[in-house]
């Protein structure tokens, strides 16, 4: 009987572990695809690529193993110096107040950043600012299938894109999903 219980417990752990591996691989594929799309978009417009959310994150292990989470673009912005360490054009700035002129970037790639903002209003301010400085914005954030996305304490929002639409949801507050409308598109509605 004890062996059966241990076998069932092992099966559950392997099942959940396999599921999370598949989720992580999907997130990694999505992140790489969006980074490439953002880079291509910027290159086609002959403008620089802005990366918001530094490729090194705030964990030293990425430096030790020389494994950044994604490319660093032409200009890289983060509020934590460790995340942009060594970037020739790294800038410490808040995503809600970017120190750049309008439409200077061909694209902005935003990786695992917006979910850390405290409210949907803060996320909308950040998206307004990103759309002000870049012609297109590519967002990567944790999947709702990711256990880590649920248990990390400073993840306050769910943010995702479907086509050219961006959606924001405050975690644990309501079932209301808010669609973000770019400032230029607000007059069209």
C-alpha positions as a Python dict, from the first residue, in 0.01 Angstrom:
ca = {
    (1, 'X'): (0, 0, 0),
    (2, 'X'): (283, 240, 88),
    (3, 'X'): (442, 176, -252),
    (4, 'X'): (117, 257, -427),
    (5, 'X'): (85, 590, -240),
    (6, 'X'): (447, 679, -319),
    (7, 'X'): (393, 581, -684),
    (8, 'X'): (83, 806, -704),
    (9, 'X'): (266, 1097, -540),
    (10, 'X'): (561, 1052, -777),
    (11, 'X'): (319, 1042, -1071),
    (12, 'X'): (157, 1367, -961),
    (13, 'X'): (495, 1541, -925),
    (14, 'X'): (612, 1415, -1263),
    (15, 'X'): (283, 1517, -1424),
    (16, 'X'): (291, 1869, -1279),
    (17, 'X'): (663, 1901, -1354),
    (18, 'X'): (610, 1792, -1716),
    (19, 'X'): (317, 2032, -1753),
    (20, 'X'): (527, 2324, -1617),
    (21, 'X'): (816, 2231, -1847),
    (22, 'X'): (579, 2249, -2145),
    (23, 'X'): (445, 2587, -2022),
    (24, 'X'): (800, 2720, -1975),
    (25, 'X'): (906, 2601, -2322),
    (26, 'X'): (600, 2771, -2471),
    (27, 'X'): (678, 3095, -2287),
    (28, 'X'): (1040, 3081, -2405),
    (29, 'X'): (931, 3022, -2766),
    (30, 'X'): (683, 3314, -2743),
    (31, 'X'): (950, 3542, -2591),
    (32, 'X'): (1204, 3458, -2863),
    (33, 'X'): (943, 3497, -3138),
    (34, 'X'): (832, 3838, -3008),
    (35, 'X'): (1189, 3958, -2963),
    (36, 'X'): (1266, 3863, -3325),
    (37, 'X'): (945, 4032, -3444),
    (38, 'X'): (1030, 4350, -3250),
    (39, 'X'): (1386, 4350, -3384),
    (40, 'X'): (1265, 4298, -3741),
    (41, 'X'): (1003, 4571, -3702),
    (42, 'X'): (1269, 4818, -3581),
    (43, 'X'): (1516, 4721, -3855),
    (44, 'X'): (1253, 4761, -4130),
    (45, 'X'): (1193, 5116, -4009),
    (46, 'X'): (1565, 5187, -3975),
    (47, 'X'): (1511, 5284, -3611),
    (48, 'X'): (1658, 5143, -3289),
    (49, 'X'): (1498, 4871, -3078),
    (50, 'X'): (1408, 4960, -2719),
    (51, 'X'): (1417, 4676, -2467),
    (52, 'X'): (1234, 4744, -2141),
    (53, 'X'): (1309, 4494, -1868),
    (54, 'X'): (1679, 4419, -1885),
    (55, 'X'): (1799, 4085, -2020),
    (56, 'X'): (1992, 4005, -1702),
    (57, 'X'): (1701, 4048, -1461),
    (58, 'X'): (1789, 4095, -1096),
    (59, 'X'): (1941, 3752, -1042),
    (60, 'X'): (2318, 3711, -1044),
    (61, 'X'): (2295, 3354, -1180),
    (62, 'X'): (2225, 3485, -1530),
    (63, 'X'): (2562, 3666, -1522),
    (64, 'X'): (2747, 3367, -1378),
    (65, 'X'): (2623, 3139, -1656),
    (66, 'X'): (2627, 3417, -1920),
    (67, 'X'): (2261, 3339, -2005),
    (68, 'X'): (2056, 3655, -2060),
    (69, 'X'): (1679, 3603, -2076),
    (70, 'X'): (1658, 3770, -2418),
    (71, 'X'): (1840, 4009, -2650),
    (72, 'X'): (1935, 4352, -2528),
    (73, 'X'): (1830, 4570, -2822),
    (74, 'X'): (1993, 4899, -2911),
    (75, 'X'): (1878, 5076, -2594),
    (76, 'X'): (1786, 4896, -2273),
    (77, 'X'): (1581, 5040, -1986),
    (78, 'X'): (1523, 4903, -1636),
    (79, 'X'): (1481, 5040, -1285),
    (80, 'X'): (1747, 4799, -1155),
    (81, 'X'): (2107, 4857, -1265),
    (82, 'X'): (2184, 4483, -1239),
    (83, 'X'): (1933, 4409, -1516),
    (84, 'X'): (2119, 4627, -1769),
    (85, 'X'): (2470, 4568, -1638),
    (86, 'X'): (2728, 4600, -1916),
    (87, 'X'): (2487, 4732, -2180),
    (88, 'X'): (2652, 5016, -2375),
    (89, 'X'): (2322, 5208, -2388),
    (90, 'X'): (2160, 5098, -2063),
    (91, 'X'): (1941, 5357, -1894),
    (92, 'X'): (1790, 5351, -1547),
    (93, 'X'): (1432, 5473, -1587),
    (94, 'X'): (1074, 5398, -1492),
    (95, 'X'): (855, 5259, -1771),
    (96, 'X'): (584, 5514, -1686),
    (97, 'X'): (824, 5805, -1754),
    (98, 'X'): (1063, 5720, -2038),
    (99, 'X'): (1325, 5987, -2116),
    (100, 'X'): (1291, 5970, -2496),
    (101, 'X'): (1126, 6178, -2768),
    (102, 'X'): (810, 6060, -2945),
    (103, 'X'): (840, 5766, -3189),
    (104, 'X'): (1220, 5753, -3171),
    (105, 'X'): (1215, 5370, -3163),
    (106, 'X'): (1095, 5137, -3435),
    (107, 'X'): (973, 4894, -3169),
    (108, 'X'): (974, 4832, -2795),
    (109, 'X'): (1017, 4482, -2652),
    (110, 'X'): (880, 4459, -2297),
    (111, 'X'): (972, 4141, -2114),
    (112, 'X'): (829, 4028, -1781),
    (113, 'X'): (781, 4379, -1650),
    (114, 'X'): (421, 4499, -1669),
    (115, 'X'): (290, 4227, -1435),
    (116, 'X'): (503, 4383, -1158),
    (117, 'X'): (320, 4717, -1174),
    (118, 'X'): (75, 4759, -886),
    (119, 'X'): (-244, 4856, -1075),
    (120, 'X'): (-405, 4840, -1417),
    (121, 'X'): (-385, 5222, -1427),
    (122, 'X'): (-7, 5203, -1385),
    (123, 'X'): (8, 4947, -1667),
    (124, 'X'): (-200, 5176, -1889),
    (125, 'X'): (37, 5467, -1814),
    (126, 'X'): (331, 5244, -1905),
    (127, 'X'): (163, 5131, -2227),
    (128, 'X'): (81, 5494, -2316),
    (129, 'X'): (445, 5582, -2262),
    (130, 'X'): (573, 5284, -2462),
    (131, 'X'): (340, 5366, -2751),
    (132, 'X'): (456, 5727, -2735),
    (133, 'X'): (824, 5640, -2783),
    (134, 'X'): (790, 5336, -3016),
    (135, 'X'): (598, 5261, -3332),
    (136, 'X'): (506, 4910, -3210),
    (137, 'X'): (510, 4740, -2869),
    (138, 'X'): (575, 4368, -2818),
    (139, 'X'): (489, 4235, -2470),
    (140, 'X'): (599, 3914, -2299),
    (141, 'X'): (461, 3816, -1960),
    (142, 'X'): (399, 3495, -1764),
    (143, 'X'): (135, 3256, -1887),
    (144, 'X'): (-167, 3203, -1665),
    (145, 'X'): (-76, 2834, -1687),
    (146, 'X'): (254, 2900, -1508),
    (147, 'X'): (256, 2810, -1139),
    (148, 'X'): (542, 3057, -1089),
    (149, 'X'): (323, 3329, -1242),
    (150, 'X'): (68, 3266, -968),
    (151, 'X'): (297, 3234, -666),
    (152, 'X'): (544, 3520, -720),
    (153, 'X'): (426, 3779, -470),
    (154, 'X'): (507, 4091, -671),
    (155, 'X'): (309, 3981, -977),
    (156, 'X'): (5, 4209, -949),
    (157, 'X'): (-136, 4191, -1302),
    (158, 'X'): (-203, 3953, -1586),
    (159, 'X'): (-103, 4113, -1917),
    (160, 'X'): (-136, 3953, -2258),
    (161, 'X'): (-164, 4040, -2625),
    (162, 'X'): (-395, 3890, -2885),
    (163, 'X'): (-310, 4021, -3227),
    (164, 'X'): (-290, 4400, -3202),
    (165, 'X'): (-487, 4415, -2875),
    (166, 'X'): (-344, 4427, -2523),
    (167, 'X'): (-540, 4309, -2220),
    (168, 'X'): (-478, 4378, -1852),
    (169, 'X'): (-633, 4213, -1548),
    (170, 'X'): (-571, 4295, -1181),
    (171, 'X'): (-485, 3969, -1005),
    (172, 'X'): (-726, 3863, -735),
    (173, 'X'): (-948, 4172, -759),
    (174, 'X'): (-1212, 4086, -1018),
    (175, 'X'): (-1292, 3889, -1327),
    (176, 'X'): (-1293, 4204, -1538),
    (177, 'X'): (-1042, 4210, -1821),
    (178, 'X'): (-958, 4558, -1944),
    (179, 'X'): (-860, 4614, -2303),
    (180, 'X'): (-588, 4872, -2348),
    (181, 'X'): (-653, 5105, -2640),
    (182, 'X'): (-353, 5290, -2784),
    (183, 'X'): (-389, 5669, -2756),
    (184, 'X'): (-401, 5713, -3138),
    (185, 'X'): (-673, 5448, -3162),
    (186, 'X'): (-897, 5595, -2891),
    (187, 'X'): (-1052, 5846, -3133),
    (188, 'X'): (-1144, 5564, -3372),
    (189, 'X'): (-1375, 5392, -3123),
}
